[in-house]
């Protein structure tokens, strides 16, 4: 007997994967009988209850709930909602893009929080060497060139480069020891 079984896809944006398996008929009789007895106990009209095949049982107990959960979470993805129009209004000729929510502010806020968290950790690790921390953040994270930073703080490029190497070494040691 062939049974279709659904299971979750590794890509959560895609629907559950369906796979057909071959099961001997004698292995399914216990399942069919148990389902029949359970439904007989629940039903008031005993004569209306019929035995179901294994695929119907699998669909109701496993396949349908899995698909319904996935569909509930993903049913509105990718569909642009056009605004509702009353009968007396003209047809909406827009493409619906103005109804798509703008999450750029949330993304900017999240990236700013992450940036501040990274800078705070760097300052904590470098401790008393706050000039190293400021230099590392400006050069390695913000992308300022060593030459521009040297002009900004009035120090030599060679001195800035050496301090950066020491700061990188201290940060590398700290984060390597932390992962172990």
Steps between C-alpha positions, in 0.01 A plus 500: 500500500637841406464785750576866436673666797580872530791637696647844554715644225852616585409831336221629721363726226407199287206269575551166675658225290286199413658155484336170406599191695408134453353330809384136521121466532517293819692781675214741436211287634578585863500872420172476309332303780624737773372801305164330446463418872593857604245652263232253616549614861469868403202470266142482627370334182708181484364394160632810321861416590688320223854371492740736327804405299850579627547799270188672636621443856849635419354803323276592791745438784833607348500640148215749528611663830856536373390667178243719679762629744739579216222665296384714794852640537568552128168573331551874467863498392565638157145620439460873468163611631326759284278746684128422526277709272130562538263456205472872428877555491714457192713190462837506667769518234789494744730203535445483877856594591386791718329249729821303562630585848837671526727327751811701419477695828496175696796367301695822558421489870609135525829565319566803722440288815736232368764763418472650849524154657817417306658834592411450866659152503816633337523776761448248781771267371756774445420644843741779589616543141198701382712677237568154348129422510407828329772449241397137431134599463580791269744312277380138498123541545417845364746467210712810558848470351803488727635814334178696565486382861864600550421849368187514718679421827836658409704182530729319254363227270762255626394556860131454410579178310693355795222584745247341266707180485517485881126564533421230242724253681335572834149469349591180316635339817195603699245370248691176433513420871132585533390248233677208670 
